[in-house]
Amino acid sequence: MYRLYTIGFHVNGCCSVSSSLDRAKEMGHALSVAKDELYDCCTVERKLRAMLLTTEDNLESQKKRSAFLIQLAAKTVPKPLHCLSLQLSADYYFHGYYQTKQEPYNEKLEDPSLYHYAIFSDNVLATSVVVNSTVLHANEPEKHVFHIVTDKLNFAAMKMWFLVNSPENATIQVDNIDDFKWMNSSYCSVLRQLESVRIKDYYFKANHPSTLSDGADHLKYRNPKYLSILNHLRFYLPEVHPKLDKILFLDDDIVVQKDLTPLWDVDLKGMVNGAVETCKESFHRFDKYLNFSNPIIIENFDPNACGWAFGMNIFDLKEWRKRNITAIYHHWQDLNDDRTLWKLGTLPPGLITFYNLTHPLDRKWHVLGLGYDPALNRTEIENAAVIHYNGNYKPWLDLAVSKYQSYWSKYVSSDNYYLQRCNISE
């Protein structure tokens, strides 16, 4: 703070010489002090700048730490869900259901005139919500057939859940992916890659730089879901369902809010995949997912091509077989053995595999972002046929966006014996 000094005047307007001299001396002293203060201000400025840089570094470090913890929380199985799987598995074996080697043939499982769904998941609770919400809104539940595939670890739990909680009228089939003998590393590119030393080192070496310094962009690719063959099974739908003509693929982090049967009547105009596009202006176009510095990508794809969503897709399996889509997927997956065309996951190879083979669906069929965006339009959410919790903030996690949880939790039966036993409630 600087003090202001004024030269005094007599009431008659004449200057007081002695008073003026005193004031001038005081002013000189003030200027001398001000000079020193200005020098100190430069010092303070330098200190403040240093503090600002330190704070920015700390902030960046905290962002990386936060990203790491969010990724860790997102890929960790919560204790109640772990309990649910264990309790169901224990009862499956205790009651001797494992002794039933083969269930009676159900002709509905291969009837192409019915409405067939494919759900590939290791999460019992999430899968139950997908099935429950779909059946509840179906006009004719008896015509809906759900083909659930899980892994060996969760097969007993998934099987037991739908043995005791199967929706009325709908048909449920639960398969173990290990029973698909055709799915081996000699046929499946991604299995061959996942068995490679390079990939194992990338994920499992203790001294590999998968620490906080990597940040969110790197850490997200170390999520175990990218290693799960269940995540890539969507590229083998004709092999899984050789007698079906059309199938609706659903992720396990979605909720169905309307009858989905009109999707089977959508004219895909010769395309293989029906999906909702996700590009708005420049957001979610091909250049976001693929490495356009690679000449192979540049030569074959348009960086401005519109991306689309995996999670609710109607597939024409007849057209798929005709165009040999799985071979296209294998071709590009083999080319990406060193992960230079894209990182990991299923959406980038999906965009490539179904390039110019995807028919855009009306956006009301599928609203995304409930797992990462807290600012979505509530009217759009409530009018959507399917809402998708894509992102880290899954509705069964404490991370969930609280205002979106009720759309999911309403399909969780809190009075269920197993859910109560594991303290899972709304």
TISETI-309716 format. One record per residue (C-alpha): residue number from 1; residue in three letters; chain; x, y, z. Coordinates in steps of 0.5 Angstrom, whole numbers, plus 2048, in hexadecimal, padded with zeros to 3 digits. Layout:
// residues N
num / residuo / cadena / px / py / pz
NUM / ALA / A / X / Y / Z
...
This chain:
// residues 426
num / residuo / cadena / px / py / pz
1 / MET / A / 800 / 800 / 800
2 / TYR / A / 803 / 807 / 7FE
3 / ARG / A / 801 / 80D / 802
4 / LEU / A / 7FF / 813 / 7FE
5 / TYR / A / 802 / 81A / 801
6 / THR / A / 7FF / 821 / 7FF
7 / ILE / A / 801 / 828 / 800
8 / GLY / A / 7FD / 82C / 805
9 / PHE / A / 7FB / 833 / 803
10 / HIS / A / 7F8 / 838 / 808
11 / VAL / A / 7F1 / 83A / 807
12 / ASN / A / 7F3 / 841 / 803
13 / GLY / A / 7F6 / 83C / 7FE
14 / CYS / A / 7FD / 83E / 7FF
15 / CYS / A / 802 / 839 / 800
16 / SER / A / 806 / 838 / 807
17 / VAL / A / 80D / 838 / 805
18 / SER / A / 80F / 834 / 80C
19 / SER / A / 80A / 82F / 80B
20 / SER / A / 80B / 82E / 804
21 / LEU / A / 812 / 82D / 805
22 / ASP / A / 810 / 828 / 80A
23 / ARG / A / 80B / 824 / 806
24 / ALA / A / 811 / 824 / 800
25 / LYS / A / 815 / 821 / 805
26 / GLU / A / 810 / 81C / 807
27 / MET / A / 80E / 81B / 7FF
28 / GLY / A / 816 / 819 / 7FE
29 / HIS / A / 816 / 814 / 803
30 / ALA / A / 810 / 811 / 801
31 / LEU / A / 813 / 810 / 7FA
32 / SER / A / 819 / 80D / 7FD
33 / VAL / A / 815 / 808 / 801
34 / ALA / A / 810 / 807 / 7FA
35 / LYS / A / 817 / 805 / 7F6
36 / ASP / A / 819 / 800 / 7FB
37 / GLU / A / 812 / 7FD / 7FB
38 / LEU / A / 812 / 7FD / 7F4
39 / TYR / A / 818 / 7F9 / 7F4
40 / ASP / A / 815 / 7F4 / 7F9
41 / CYS / A / 80F / 7F4 / 7F5
42 / CYS / A / 813 / 7F1 / 7EF
43 / THR / A / 816 / 7EC / 7F4
44 / VAL / A / 80F / 7EA / 7F6
45 / GLU / A / 80D / 7E9 / 7EF
46 / ARG / A / 813 / 7E4 / 7EE
47 / LYS / A / 810 / 7E0 / 7F4
48 / LEU / A / 809 / 7E0 / 7F2
49 / ARG / A / 80B / 7DE / 7EB
50 / ALA / A / 80F / 7D8 / 7EE
51 / MET / A / 809 / 7D7 / 7F3
52 / LEU / A / 805 / 7D6 / 7ED
53 / LEU / A / 809 / 7D2 / 7E9
54 / THR / A / 80A / 7CD / 7EF
55 / THR / A / 802 / 7CD / 7F0
56 / GLU / A / 801 / 7CB / 7E9
57 / ASP / A / 806 / 7C6 / 7EA
58 / ASN / A / 802 / 7C3 / 7F0
59 / LEU / A / 7FC / 7C4 / 7EC
60 / GLU / A / 7FE / 7C0 / 7E6
61 / SER / A / 801 / 7BB / 7EB
62 / GLN / A / 7FA / 7BA / 7EF
63 / LYS / A / 7F6 / 7BA / 7E8
64 / LYS / A / 7FB / 7B4 / 7E7
65 / ARG / A / 7FA / 7B1 / 7ED
66 / SER / A / 7F2 / 7B2 / 7ED
67 / ALA / A / 7F2 / 7AF / 7E6
68 / PHE / A / 7F6 / 7A9 / 7E9
69 / LEU / A / 7F1 / 7A8 / 7EF
70 / ILE / A / 7EB / 7A8 / 7EA
71 / GLN / A / 7EE / 7A3 / 7E6
72 / LEU / A / 7EF / 79F / 7EB
73 / ALA / A / 7E8 / 7A0 / 7EE
74 / ALA / A / 7E5 / 79E / 7E8
75 / LYS / A / 7E9 / 798 / 7E6
76 / THR / A / 7E8 / 795 / 7EE
77 / VAL / A / 7E2 / 790 / 7EF
78 / PRO / A / 7DE / 793 / 7F5
79 / LYS / A / 7DE / 78F / 7FB
80 / PRO / A / 7D6 / 78E / 7FB
81 / LEU / A / 7D7 / 78C / 7F3
82 / HIS / A / 7DD / 787 / 7F5
83 / CYS / A / 7D8 / 784 / 7FB
84 / LEU / A / 7D2 / 783 / 7F6
85 / SER / A / 7D7 / 77F / 7F1
86 / LEU / A / 7D9 / 77B / 7F7
87 / GLN / A / 7D2 / 779 / 7FA
88 / LEU / A / 7CF / 778 / 7F3
89 / SER / A / 7D5 / 773 / 7F1
90 / ALA / A / 7D5 / 770 / 7F8
91 / ASP / A / 7CD / 76E / 7F7
92 / TYR / A / 7CE / 76C / 7F0
93 / TYR / A / 7D3 / 766 / 7F2
94 / PHE / A / 7CF / 765 / 7F9
95 / HIS / A / 7C9 / 764 / 7F6
96 / GLY / A / 7CC / 75F / 7F0
97 / TYR / A / 7CA / 763 / 7EA
98 / TYR / A / 7D1 / 762 / 7E8
99 / GLN / A / 7CF / 75B / 7E7
100 / THR / A / 7CA / 75D / 7E1
101 / LYS / A / 7CF / 75C / 7DB
102 / GLN / A / 7CA / 75E / 7D6
103 / GLU / A / 7C4 / 762 / 7D6
104 / PRO / A / 7BE / 75F / 7D2
105 / TYR / A / 7BE / 762 / 7CB
106 / ASN / A / 7BA / 769 / 7CA
107 / GLU / A / 7B8 / 76A / 7C3
108 / LYS / A / 7B7 / 771 / 7C5
109 / LEU / A / 7BE / 772 / 7C5
110 / GLU / A / 7BF / 771 / 7BE
111 / ASP / A / 7B9 / 774 / 7BB
112 / PRO / A / 7BA / 77A / 7B7
113 / SER / A / 7B3 / 77C / 7B7
114 / LEU / A / 7B4 / 77E / 7BF
115 / TYR / A / 7B8 / 784 / 7C2
116 / HIS / A / 7BF / 782 / 7C3
117 / TYR / A / 7C4 / 786 / 7C8
118 / ALA / A / 7CB / 785 / 7C9
119 / ILE / A / 7CE / 787 / 7D0
120 / PHE / A / 7D5 / 786 / 7D1
121 / SER / A / 7D7 / 787 / 7D9
122 / ASP / A / 7DA / 785 / 7DF
123 / ASN / A / 7D6 / 789 / 7E3
124 / VAL / A / 7D0 / 786 / 7E6
125 / LEU / A / 7CC / 78C / 7E9
126 / ALA / A / 7CD / 790 / 7E3
127 / THR / A / 7CB / 78A / 7DE
128 / SER / A / 7C5 / 789 / 7E2
129 / VAL / A / 7C3 / 791 / 7E1
130 / VAL / A / 7C4 / 790 / 7DA
131 / VAL / A / 7BF / 78A / 7DA
132 / ASN / A / 7BA / 78D / 7DF
133 / SER / A / 7B9 / 794 / 7DB
134 / THR / A / 7B9 / 791 / 7D4
135 / VAL / A / 7B3 / 78C / 7D6
136 / LEU / A / 7B0 / 791 / 7DA
137 / HIS / A / 7AF / 795 / 7D4
138 / ALA / A / 7AE / 790 / 7CF
139 / ASN / A / 7A7 / 78F / 7CC
140 / GLU / A / 7A7 / 788 / 7CB
141 / PRO / A / 7AC / 785 / 7D0
142 / GLU / A / 7AB / 77E / 7CE
143 / LYS / A / 7AF / 780 / 7C7
144 / HIS / A / 7B5 / 782 / 7CA
145 / VAL / A / 7BB / 77E / 7CB
146 / PHE / A / 7C1 / 780 / 7CF
147 / HIS / A / 7C8 / 77D / 7CD
148 / ILE / A / 7CD / 77E / 7D3
149 / VAL / A / 7D4 / 77C / 7D3
150 / THR / A / 7D9 / 77D / 7D9
151 / ASP / A / 7E0 / 77A / 7DB
152 / LYS / A / 7E1 / 774 / 7DE
153 / LEU / A / 7E2 / 777 / 7E5
154 / ASN / A / 7DB / 77A / 7E5
155 / PHE / A / 7D7 / 775 / 7E1
156 / ALA / A / 7D5 / 772 / 7E7
157 / ALA / A / 7D2 / 778 / 7EA
158 / MET / A / 7CF / 77B / 7E4
159 / LYS / A / 7CC / 774 / 7E3
160 / MET / A / 7C9 / 774 / 7EA
161 / TRP / A / 7C6 / 77B / 7EA
162 / PHE / A / 7C2 / 779 / 7E4
163 / LEU / A / 7C0 / 773 / 7E6
164 / VAL / A / 7BD / 776 / 7EC
165 / ASN / A / 7BB / 77D / 7E9
166 / SER / A / 7B9 / 77C / 7E2
167 / PRO / A / 7B4 / 781 / 7E0
168 / GLU / A / 7AD / 77E / 7DE
169 / ASN / A / 7AC / 77C / 7D7
170 / ALA / A / 7B3 / 77E / 7D4
171 / THR / A / 7B8 / 779 / 7D2
172 / ILE / A / 7BF / 779 / 7D5
173 / GLN / A / 7C5 / 775 / 7D3
174 / VAL / A / 7CC / 775 / 7D7
175 / ASP / A / 7D2 / 773 / 7D4
176 / ASN / A / 7D9 / 772 / 7D6
177 / ILE / A / 7DE / 775 / 7D1
178 / ASP / A / 7E3 / 770 / 7D2
179 / ASP / A / 7DE / 76B / 7CF
180 / PHE / A / 7DF / 76E / 7C8
181 / LYS / A / 7E5 / 76A / 7C6
182 / TRP / A / 7E5 / 76D / 7BF
183 / MET / A / 7E8 / 773 / 7C3
184 / ASN / A / 7EF / 772 / 7C4
185 / SER / A / 7F5 / 776 / 7C2
186 / SER / A / 7F6 / 773 / 7BB
187 / TYR / A / 7F0 / 776 / 7B9
188 / CYS / A / 7EF / 77C / 7BD
189 / SER / A / 7F4 / 781 / 7BC
190 / VAL / A / 7F3 / 785 / 7C3
191 / LEU / A / 7F4 / 77F / 7C7
192 / ARG / A / 7FA / 77D / 7C3
193 / GLN / A / 7FC / 785 / 7C5
194 / LEU / A / 7FA / 784 / 7CC
195 / GLU / A / 7FF / 77E / 7CD
196 / SER / A / 805 / 782 / 7CA
197 / VAL / A / 80B / 783 / 7CF
198 / ARG / A / 80A / 78B / 7CD
199 / ILE / A / 803 / 78C / 7CF
200 / LYS / A / 804 / 788 / 7D6
201 / ASP / A / 80A / 78C / 7D7
202 / TYR / A / 806 / 792 / 7D6
203 / TYR / A / 801 / 790 / 7DB
204 / PHE / A / 804 / 78C / 7E0
205 / LYS / A / 80B / 78E / 7E1
206 / ALA / A / 80C / 791 / 7E8
207 / ASN / A / 812 / 796 / 7E5
208 / HIS / A / 80E / 798 / 7DF
209 / PRO / A / 80C / 7A0 / 7DF
210 / SER / A / 804 / 79F / 7E1
211 / THR / A / 805 / 7A4 / 7E7
212 / LEU / A / 802 / 7AB / 7E8
213 / SER / A / 807 / 7AE / 7E3
214 / ASP / A / 803 / 7AB / 7DD
215 / GLY / A / 7FD / 7AF / 7DE
216 / ALA / A / 7F6 / 7AD / 7DC
217 / ASP / A / 7F7 / 7AC / 7D5
218 / HIS / A / 7FC / 7A6 / 7D6
219 / LEU / A / 7F9 / 7A4 / 7DC
220 / LYS / A / 7F2 / 7A2 / 7D9
221 / TYR / A / 7F5 / 79D / 7D4
222 / ARG / A / 7F7 / 799 / 7DA
223 / ASN / A / 7F0 / 798 / 7DC
224 / PRO / A / 7EF / 790 / 7DD
225 / LYS / A / 7E9 / 791 / 7D8
226 / TYR / A / 7EE / 792 / 7D2
227 / LEU / A / 7F1 / 78B / 7D4
228 / SER / A / 7EA / 787 / 7D4
229 / ILE / A / 7E8 / 783 / 7CE
230 / LEU / A / 7E1 / 784 / 7D0
231 / ASN / A / 7E2 / 78B / 7CE
232 / HIS / A / 7E4 / 789 / 7C7
233 / LEU / A / 7DF / 783 / 7C6
234 / ARG / A / 7DA / 788 / 7C3
235 / PHE / A / 7DF / 787 / 7BC
236 / TYR / A / 7DD / 780 / 7BC
237 / LEU / A / 7D5 / 781 / 7BD
238 / PRO / A / 7D4 / 77C / 7B6
239 / GLU / A / 7D8 / 777 / 7B9
240 / VAL / A / 7D5 / 777 / 7C0
241 / HIS / A / 7CE / 777 / 7BD
242 / PRO / A / 7CE / 774 / 7B6
243 / LYS / A / 7C7 / 773 / 7B5
244 / LEU / A / 7C5 / 77A / 7B6
245 / ASP / A / 7C3 / 77F / 7B1
246 / LYS / A / 7C3 / 785 / 7B6
247 / ILE / A / 7C6 / 787 / 7BD
248 / LEU / A / 7C6 / 78D / 7C1
249 / PHE / A / 7CC / 78E / 7C5
250 / LEU / A / 7CC / 791 / 7CC
251 / ASP / A / 7D1 / 793 / 7D1
252 / ASP / A / 7D0 / 792 / 7D8
253 / ASP / A / 7D0 / 799 / 7DA
254 / ILE / A / 7CA / 79B / 7D7
255 / VAL / A / 7C3 / 79C / 7D9
256 / VAL / A / 7BD / 79A / 7D4
257 / GLN / A / 7B7 / 79F / 7D5
258 / LYS / A / 7B3 / 79D / 7CF
259 / ASP / A / 7B1 / 798 / 7CB
260 / LEU / A / 7B6 / 796 / 7C6
261 / THR / A / 7B3 / 791 / 7C1
262 / PRO / A / 7B2 / 797 / 7BC
263 / LEU / A / 7BA / 796 / 7BB
264 / TRP / A / 7B9 / 790 / 7B7
265 / ASP / A / 7B5 / 793 / 7B2
266 / VAL / A / 7BA / 799 / 7B1
267 / ASP / A / 7BC / 798 / 7A9
268 / LEU / A / 7C4 / 798 / 7AA
269 / LYS / A / 7C4 / 79A / 7A2
270 / GLY / A / 7C9 / 794 / 7A1
271 / MET / A / 7CD / 796 / 7A7
272 / VAL / A / 7D0 / 791 / 7AC
273 / ASN / A / 7CF / 795 / 7B3
274 / GLY / A / 7CA / 79A / 7B5
275 / ALA / A / 7CD / 79F / 7BA
276 / VAL / A / 7CC / 7A6 / 7BD
277 / GLU / A / 7D1 / 7AB / 7BA
278 / THR / A / 7D5 / 7AF / 7C0
279 / CYS / A / 7D8 / 7B4 / 7BC
280 / LYS / A / 7D6 / 7BC / 7BD
281 / GLU / A / 7DA / 7C0 / 7B9
282 / SER / A / 7E1 / 7BE / 7BA
283 / PHE / A / 7E0 / 7BA / 7C0
284 / HIS / A / 7E0 / 7B2 / 7C0
285 / ARG / A / 7E3 / 7B2 / 7B9
286 / PHE / A / 7E8 / 7AC / 7B6
287 / ASP / A / 7EE / 7B1 / 7B8
288 / LYS / A / 7EC / 7B0 / 7BF
289 / TYR / A / 7ED / 7A9 / 7BF
290 / LEU / A / 7F2 / 7A7 / 7BA
291 / ASN / A / 7F9 / 7A9 / 7B8
292 / PHE / A / 7F9 / 7AD / 7B2
293 / SER / A / 800 / 7AE / 7B2
294 / ASN / A / 801 / 7A7 / 7B0
295 / PRO / A / 801 / 7A6 / 7A8
296 / ILE / A / 7FC / 7A0 / 7A8
297 / ILE / A / 7F7 / 7A4 / 7AC
298 / ILE / A / 7F7 / 7AA / 7A8
299 / GLU / A / 7F7 / 7A6 / 7A1
300 / ASN / A / 7F1 / 7A2 / 7A3
301 / PHE / A / 7EC / 7A7 / 7A8
302 / ASP / A / 7E9 / 7AE / 7A8
303 / PRO / A / 7EC / 7B1 / 7AF
304 / ASN / A / 7E5 / 7B5 / 7AE
305 / ALA / A / 7E1 / 7AF / 7AE
306 / CYS / A / 7DB / 7AF / 7B3
307 / GLY / A / 7DC / 7AA / 7B9
308 / TRP / A / 7D7 / 7A6 / 7BC
309 / ALA / A / 7D5 / 7A2 / 7C3
310 / PHE / A / 7D6 / 79B / 7C5
311 / GLY / A / 7D1 / 799 / 7CA
312 / MET / A / 7CB / 799 / 7C6
313 / ASN / A / 7CC / 796 / 7BF
314 / ILE / A / 7C7 / 792 / 7BB
315 / PHE / A / 7CB / 78E / 7B6
316 / ASP / A / 7C9 / 78A / 7B0
317 / LEU / A / 7CC / 784 / 7B0
318 / LYS / A / 7CB / 781 / 7A9
319 / GLU / A / 7CE / 787 / 7A6
320 / TRP / A / 7D4 / 786 / 7AB
321 / ARG / A / 7D5 / 77F / 7A9
322 / LYS / A / 7D4 / 781 / 7A2
323 / ARG / A / 7DA / 787 / 7A2
324 / ASN / A / 7DE / 783 / 7A7
325 / ILE / A / 7DE / 788 / 7AC
326 / THR / A / 7E2 / 784 / 7B1
327 / ALA / A / 7E8 / 783 / 7AC
328 / ILE / A / 7E8 / 78B / 7AB
329 / TYR / A / 7E9 / 78B / 7B3
330 / HIS / A / 7EE / 786 / 7B3
331 / HIS / A / 7F2 / 78A / 7AD
332 / TRP / A / 7F2 / 790 / 7B1
333 / GLN / A / 7F4 / 78D / 7B8
334 / ASP / A / 7FA / 78A / 7B5
335 / LEU / A / 7FC / 790 / 7B2
336 / ASN / A / 7FC / 793 / 7B9
337 / ASP / A / 800 / 78E / 7BC
338 / ASP / A / 805 / 794 / 7BF
339 / ARG / A / 7FF / 798 / 7C1
340 / THR / A / 801 / 79E / 7BC
341 / LEU / A / 7FA / 79E / 7B8
342 / TRP / A / 7F6 / 79F / 7BF
343 / LYS / A / 7F7 / 79E / 7C6
344 / LEU / A / 7F3 / 798 / 7C9
345 / GLY / A / 7EC / 797 / 7CA
346 / THR / A / 7E6 / 795 / 7C5
347 / LEU / A / 7E3 / 79C / 7C2
348 / PRO / A / 7E9 / 79E / 7BE
349 / PRO / A / 7E9 / 797 / 7BA
350 / GLY / A / 7E2 / 797 / 7BA
351 / LEU / A / 7E2 / 79E / 7B6
352 / ILE / A / 7E7 / 79B / 7B1
353 / THR / A / 7E4 / 794 / 7B0
354 / PHE / A / 7DD / 797 / 7AF
355 / TYR / A / 7DF / 79D / 7AB
356 / ASN / A / 7DA / 79F / 7A6
357 / LEU / A / 7D6 / 799 / 7A9
358 / THR / A / 7D2 / 79D / 7AE
359 / HIS / A / 7CB / 7A0 / 7AE
360 / PRO / A / 7CA / 7A6 / 7B2
361 / LEU / A / 7C4 / 7A5 / 7B7
362 / ASP / A / 7C0 / 7AA / 7BA
363 / ARG / A / 7C3 / 7AD / 7C0
364 / LYS / A / 7BD / 7AC / 7C4
365 / TRP / A / 7BF / 7A5 / 7C4
366 / HIS / A / 7C5 / 7A5 / 7C8
367 / VAL / A / 7C8 / 7AB / 7CD
368 / LEU / A / 7CF / 7AB / 7CF
369 / GLY / A / 7D3 / 7AE / 7D4
370 / LEU / A / 7D0 / 7AC / 7DB
371 / GLY / A / 7D6 / 7A9 / 7DD
372 / TYR / A / 7DA / 7B0 / 7DD
373 / ASP / A / 7D6 / 7B6 / 7DB
374 / PRO / A / 7D2 / 7B9 / 7E1
375 / ALA / A / 7CF / 7BE / 7DC
376 / LEU / A / 7CB / 7BA / 7D8
377 / ASN / A / 7C4 / 7BC / 7D6
378 / ARG / A / 7BF / 7B9 / 7DA
379 / THR / A / 7B9 / 7B9 / 7D5
380 / GLU / A / 7BE / 7B6 / 7D0
381 / ILE / A / 7C0 / 7B0 / 7D5
382 / GLU / A / 7B8 / 7AF / 7D7
383 / ASN / A / 7B6 / 7AF / 7D0
384 / ALA / A / 7BC / 7AA / 7CE
385 / ALA / A / 7BA / 7A3 / 7CC
386 / VAL / A / 7C1 / 7A1 / 7CF
387 / ILE / A / 7C5 / 7A5 / 7D4
388 / HIS / A / 7CD / 7A3 / 7D4
389 / TYR / A / 7D1 / 7A4 / 7DA
390 / ASN / A / 7D8 / 7A4 / 7D6
391 / GLY / A / 7DE / 7A6 / 7DA
392 / ASN / A / 7E1 / 7A5 / 7E1
393 / TYR / A / 7DB / 7A7 / 7E5
394 / LYS / A / 7D7 / 7A1 / 7E4
395 / PRO / A / 7D0 / 7A1 / 7E8
396 / TRP / A / 7D2 / 79B / 7ED
397 / LEU / A / 7D8 / 79F / 7EF
398 / ASP / A / 7D9 / 7A4 / 7F4
399 / LEU / A / 7DC / 7A8 / 7EF
400 / ALA / A / 7D5 / 7A9 / 7EB
401 / VAL / A / 7D2 / 7AF / 7EA
402 / SER / A / 7CC / 7AF / 7EF
403 / LYS / A / 7C7 / 7B3 / 7EB
404 / TYR / A / 7C7 / 7AD / 7E6
405 / GLN / A / 7C7 / 7A7 / 7EB
406 / SER / A / 7C0 / 7A7 / 7EB
407 / TYR / A / 7BF / 7A5 / 7E4
408 / TRP / A / 7C3 / 79F / 7E5
409 / SER / A / 7C1 / 79D / 7EC
410 / LYS / A / 7BA / 79D / 7EB
411 / TYR / A / 7BB / 796 / 7E8
412 / VAL / A / 7BF / 793 / 7EE
413 / SER / A / 7BA / 78F / 7F2
414 / SER / A / 7BD / 791 / 7F9
415 / ASP / A / 7B9 / 78C / 7FC
416 / ASN / A / 7BC / 786 / 7F9
417 / TYR / A / 7BF / 781 / 7FD
418 / TYR / A / 7C6 / 781 / 7FA
419 / LEU / A / 7C6 / 789 / 7FA
420 / GLN / A / 7C4 / 78A / 801
421 / ARG / A / 7C9 / 785 / 803
422 / CYS / A / 7CF / 789 / 800
423 / ASN / A / 7CC / 78F / 802
424 / ILE / A / 7CB / 792 / 7FB
425 / SER / A / 7C5 / 797 / 7FB
426 / GLU / A / 7C2 / 79C / 7F7
